[in-house]
Amino acid sequence: MSDSDVFNPVSLPRLVEFDWCFDVVAASNNINRMAVPTCLLRLKVADYGNSNEEKVQVKTVQLSKQTLDTMLDGLGKIRDQLNSVVSK
């Protein structure tokens, strides 16, 4: 490890803010037309990267109900693991 590594530790991006809304996306093909409910999730993330200056980015993701359920299940497992570590 060099001296520069000590003064420039690696930092992970951090969530600054998030917002969400539901939207109905029209899906169509030659056979069928349907409205698909989706969740639009806007994440504001701050990261120092390789510099001393913080950069903030906004990312928007579109999640189907199935993807949202999978994500919430995963976040619930993370919450449970954190709670088990804290309670020891």
C-alpha positions as CSV (number, residue, x, y, z in Angstrom):
1,M,0.0,0.0,0.0
2,S,1.4,3.4,-1.0
3,D,1.2,6.6,0.9
4,S,-1.3,7.9,-1.7
5,D,-3.6,5.0,-1.0
6,V,-3.8,6.0,2.7
7,F,-4.8,9.6,1.8
8,N,-7.2,8.6,-1.0
9,P,-9.2,5.7,0.4
10,V,-11.7,4.0,-1.9
11,S,-15.2,5.2,-1.4
12,L,-18.4,3.6,-2.6
13,P,-21.2,5.7,-4.2
14,R,-23.8,6.8,-1.6
15,L,-27.5,7.3,-2.1
16,V,-28.3,11.0,-1.6
17,E,-32.0,11.0,-2.4
18,F,-34.6,8.9,-4.2
19,D,-38.1,9.4,-5.5
20,W,-40.6,7.1,-7.2
21,C,-43.9,7.1,-9.1
22,F,-46.1,4.6,-10.8
23,D,-46.8,4.8,-14.5
24,V,-48.8,2.7,-16.9
25,V,-46.8,1.8,-20.0
26,A,-48.7,0.9,-23.1
27,A,-47.4,-2.3,-24.6
28,S,-48.6,-3.6,-27.9
29,N,-47.9,-6.1,-30.6
30,N,-49.9,-7.3,-33.6
31,I,-52.0,-9.7,-31.4
32,N,-52.7,-7.9,-28.2
33,R,-52.7,-4.4,-26.6
34,M,-52.3,-4.0,-22.9
35,A,-51.3,-1.5,-20.2
36,V,-48.4,-2.5,-18.0
37,P,-48.1,-0.9,-14.6
38,T,-44.5,0.1,-13.8
39,C,-42.5,1.8,-11.1
40,L,-40.2,4.6,-12.1
41,L,-37.4,4.9,-9.5
42,R,-35.2,8.0,-9.6
43,L,-31.9,7.7,-7.6
44,K,-29.6,10.6,-6.9
45,V,-26.1,9.1,-6.2
46,A,-23.0,10.9,-5.0
47,D,-19.5,9.5,-5.8
48,Y,-16.0,10.8,-5.4
49,G,-14.6,8.3,-7.9
50,N,-10.9,8.9,-8.5
51,S,-11.0,12.6,-7.6
52,N,-11.4,14.7,-4.5
53,E,-14.5,16.3,-6.0
54,E,-17.9,14.8,-5.4
55,K,-20.0,14.1,-8.5
56,V,-23.7,13.7,-8.2
57,Q,-25.6,11.6,-10.9
58,V,-29.3,11.0,-11.3
59,K,-30.3,7.6,-12.6
60,T,-33.9,6.6,-13.4
61,V,-34.9,3.0,-13.7
62,Q,-38.2,1.4,-14.8
63,L,-39.3,-1.6,-12.8
64,S,-42.0,-4.1,-13.6
65,K,-44.0,-5.5,-10.7
66,Q,-42.0,-8.7,-10.9
67,T,-38.7,-6.9,-10.9
68,L,-39.9,-4.6,-8.0
69,D,-41.0,-7.6,-6.0
70,T,-37.6,-9.3,-6.5
71,M,-35.7,-6.1,-5.5
72,L,-37.9,-5.6,-2.4
73,D,-37.3,-9.3,-1.4
74,G,-33.6,-8.8,-1.7
75,L,-33.6,-5.6,0.3
76,G,-35.7,-7.3,3.0
77,K,-33.0,-10.0,3.2
78,I,-30.3,-7.3,3.5
79,R,-32.3,-5.6,6.2
80,D,-32.7,-8.9,8.1
81,Q,-28.9,-9.5,7.9
82,L,-28.1,-6.0,9.2
83,N,-30.6,-6.4,12.0
84,S,-29.0,-9.7,13.1
85,V,-25.6,-8.1,13.2
86,V,-26.8,-5.1,15.1
87,S,-28.7,-7.2,17.7
88,K,-25.6,-9.3,18.6
